Amino acid sequence: DDMYGHMRKDEAMYILMQAYSIKNNLNLDSINVTDYNIIEDANDIQDEYRDVLIKGVNLGIIKLTDGRLLPNEEVVTETVLEMLTRINNKIDW
């Protein structure tokens, strides 16, 4: 895989949520979602990532753009690795 390659934003956010939950001892399965409609474009999120990303937004970990996640946007792999480093070092991402 190429560090300068791209991945979908929903996939990147899912990976980051997994890392965040491990680093912060957060059991994602125990999170109660208060607002399932919080992400306006949730239907565009790939099924396997949707639940975790909705939880991330409900917890305030994932920020939206005007109520949207824009899951189809491409993210550079290098940016995701930088964000993982920030999570590992407990710096805001």
N, C-alpha and C positions, 0 to 999 in steps of 0.2 A: 504494500500500500504506500502511496505517495503522500508525504506530509503536506504537500501543496495541493493535494486532491481535495475533493469536496464530498460532503455528506449532507443529507437532508437535515434541516434544523430540528425536526421532531426527534430524529435519531440522536443528534448531538445532545439535545436537552435531556433525553432519556438517560444517556450515558452519564451526563453531569449529575442528574438526580440520584443515580445509583451511587456515584462516588460521594456525593454530599451526604446521603443517608448512612453510608458506611462510616465516613469520617465523624459524623455527629451522632452516631448510635441511634439513628432514627429508623424505627420499624415502619416502612411504608404501608405494610398491610394493616397496621393499627390506626392509620389516619382516617378519621371520619370526614368525608367531603360534605361541606355545607352548601356548596353551590355548583351543581353539575353543569350549569349553563354559563359559567364564568368566562369560558373561552368561546368567542363568537364563531370562530372557524374550526371548532373541535372536530367536525365531521371530516375535515381534510387531514387530520392526524391519523397516521397508520394505527390500526386497531391495537396492536401489541404495545403501543406506547401511550395511548390515550389516557388510561386510568392514572398512571403515574404522573403524567404531565398536568392533569386536572388537579391532582393532589398538590403538586409543586406550586401551582398558581394559587390555590386556596391557602397554602401556607405562607405565601408571599415570597417564596424562593425564586420563582420564575416570574419575570416581568413581562407584561403584554404591551403591544403597540396598539393603542386605541381599541383595546378589548380583543385584539387578535394576536395569535401566536405566529402566524405566517409559517406553518410547518413545512411548506414546499420550498421555502427559500434554501439556497445552498450555503453551507458554512464551510470555510476552509479548515481542513483537519488540523493544521498548525494552531489555529485559534482555539479549537477544542482542547488541544493538549495544554495550551497556556492556561485555559480556564481550569482544567484538572489540577494543574500545579497550584493555582490560586486556592482552590478548594482544599488541597492537601496542606497548604500553608495557612489555612483558615483566614484567607483574605476574601473580602466580598467579591463576588463575580456577578 
